C-alpha cells in the first residue's frame, strides 16, 4: 500500500514538472513572438537607448548574413547561461564562506579576496560608463572619444581635462571660438589683453584659462589695469605705502633701468580651478573660491582665450557672487588711478613714479574710462584726507 502511494506521489510530481516546463516553453515562444511583433516600436528604441545596438554592431554580433546573426546570438545566449551558472555557483560558495568564516577577520579577508574577481569587472564597467556619459559632449561617438583620449594621453590630468572641456564647448556652443597663447612666444599679447581697465567690474566676463605647466594647475586669469611695476598692488600682502606701491618701488633701489626691464614681471588676479563632472557633462569648478592668487604670467603657462556663451555665463556668475574677487579687482582699479595722485610729488619714490607713469600710457582704456571711476576715487581721497594723509589734503585743497 505504501509503495503504491509513493508511486502515485512521484507520478504527480513528474506531471507538475512537465507542466511547468511546458508552460515555460510556451511563455518563451510567446515572448519571442512579442519581440518580433513589437521590435520596431518597443524593443529597438529601448536597446538602442541603453547602447546594446551599438555594442552589437561594434562587436560584430549583427551580420549581413541572417544565419550568422542567429548563430552569434545563440552563442551569446549559451555563454551567458554558463556565466550565470558560474555566478550562481560562486554565490553558493560565498554563502558557505560567509557561514564558515564570516565571524573572523581571516574569514572576512578570504571573502574579500574571493569577491574581487567578481567586483572588479563591475567596477571597470561602471567607471567606463561614467566616463562615457560625461564625455558625450566632448566626443559624440565612441570612435571620437577614443581618438581624443589617444590625442591627449600624454598630457597631465588638469591639462587633459581642460582640453576635453574645450572640445565639449566646441561641440555644444555655436558661438565657440578659441585662441591659444603661450607665455614664451606670446607674452606681450597676453599682457596686452590683460593689462586694461574694465568698464564695469560686476559685469566682467573677460578672462583667460591659464594652465601652469610648472605646478600642473589650472587658473582663471582676470584683467589687471596696474602697470608692470605695480602689478602686485592688488594683493593684500603688499603693505608699505598706498596699495603697497612703496613695497614695489623698494625692488628698484640700487638697480639700473635695464635690470628692472629684464627682471620685472607682470601679475594678475587668478582663481585656481578644475574641470569636474555633474554626472552628465564636464563643468568648471573653483578649487577655493575665496583664494584669489597673484599669478605671474611670465611663467611656463599656456593661455586659452575662450569665447563661449555657456562659459561666459559661468564666469559672470563667479565674478558677481565672489566678493573677494570683486574687492580685489576693485582695489586694482582704484590703485591704478590713485597711485599717481599720491606719489606725484614724493621725491623718495620718483624713479618708481616715473616708470609707473610711463607704463600707464600702455594700459588699455585707462584715460577713456576714468570718468566712470571718478566719484569713487574722490570719495576715497576724501577719506584719506580725513585720516591725515598729506597727499590727499593737497589734492583736496587744490580741488577747493
Buried (B, 14 or more C-beta within 10 A) or exposed (E): EEEEEEEEEEEEEEEEEEEEEEEEEEEEEEEEEEEEEEEEEEBBEEBEEEEBBEEBEEEEBBEEEEEEBEEBEEEEEEEEEEEEEEEEEBEEEBEEBEEEBEEEEEBBEBBEEBEEEEEEEEEEEEEEEEEEEBBBBBBEEBEBBEEBBEEBEEBBEBBBBBBBBBBBBBBBBEEBEEEEBBBEEBBEBBBEBBBBBBEEBEEBBBBBBBBBBEEEBBBBBBBBBBBBBBBBBBBEEBEEBBBBBBBBBEEBEEEEEEEBEEEBEBBBBBBBBBBEBEEEBBBBEBEEBEEBBBBBBBEEBBBBBBBBEBBBEBBBEBBBEBEEBBBBBBBBBBBBBBBEBBBEEBEEBEBBBEBBBEBBEEBBBBEEBEEBBEEBBEEBBBEBBEEEBEBBBBBBEEEE
